[in-house]
Amino acid sequence: MQNQNTTMQTQQPQPVASAAQRSGPTLLPAVDIFEDAAGITLLADLPGVAREDLAIGVDGRNLTIEGPVRLGEATSLSSVYAEVRANHFRRSFELSSDLDTAKIDAGLRDGVLTLRIPKAEQAKPRRIDVRVE
Amino acid sequence: MYPSMLRTAGDWFADFEQLQDRIDELLSGRSMTSSIRAVGRAGAFPALNVGTSAEALEVYAFAPGIDPKSIDVSVEKGVLAISGERAAANGAAQGTKSDEPNVYASERFVGKFRRVIALPEDAEPARVEATYRNGVLKIVVPKRESSKPRQIQIASGS
């Protein structure tokens, strides 16, 4: 059985120091989030964000993913059509207490971030044997 | 669909800004006369940005998580087409019946996609170059020599 109580909900981004320093709109990356018995996996689309620019921060129970979009376009380029109108991705999540934030594993490949957040040992589902007296 | 990339996070004014954009979009460009093959399908995958310089037209397709070999870029009769397919996330597809993961969010695009852009008259489709980096496909379409701005020497009559 899986632990149905584990939640990892998206929340309204809160003012963070780094956000206050930035002006202008930010992009909200599309995410997939799923949970199995051992933990939560989060996939986020971050096209144009380089590995060295990506910042994943854990502050208490808050997880924030952010990074700038760098396309390396020519400076003489003038935009004629734009569907992506900001150049910074940011999204925050609130982690529940049964997740082990110290053991988060992250990988970025072709603009897709894969985060693996394992459950704390005591939160993993286990089977309790019933003794027959 | 790729709406979340167009959404601005958080602040309250962003919503108004977006509404303003939407109104602008409805009142200007879309409803007015434009090219029959003009780009303009906000929310489609991959999202496109198009820029132009004196030398070339540059198209940026925001298509993360795709094997570059499986992206098909073609130019036919002045129309640039980008097509391909994005597979479902591994974790979501995996797992036996008894160990199916709980899905909390599934916003990322999955499936086949195709987007087309009508190239301007002065484009040189024979020398199109495409590169894929950090999930962004960049396509450079050079402009014809004859259409590039040039300086005309003034001969001094004597």
Interface residues (C-beta under 8 A of the other chain):
Chain A: Q2 Q4 T7 M8 Q9 T10 Q12 P13 A19 P25 T26 L27 L28 P29 A30 V31 D32 I33 F34 E35 D36 A37 T41 L43 D45 L46 P47 G48 V49 A50 R70 L71 G72 E73 A74 S76 L77 S78 S79 V80 Y81 A82 E83 V84 R85 A86 R90 R91 R109 D110 G111 V112
Chain B: Y2 S4 M5 L6 R7 T8 A9 G10 A14 E17 D21 V39 G40 A42 P46 A47 L48 N49 V50 G51 T52 S53 A54 E55 E58 Y60 F62 A63 P64 G65 I66 D67 A89 G91 A92 G95 D99 P101 N102 V103 Y104 A105 S106 E107 R108 F109 Y132 R133 N134 G135 V136 K138
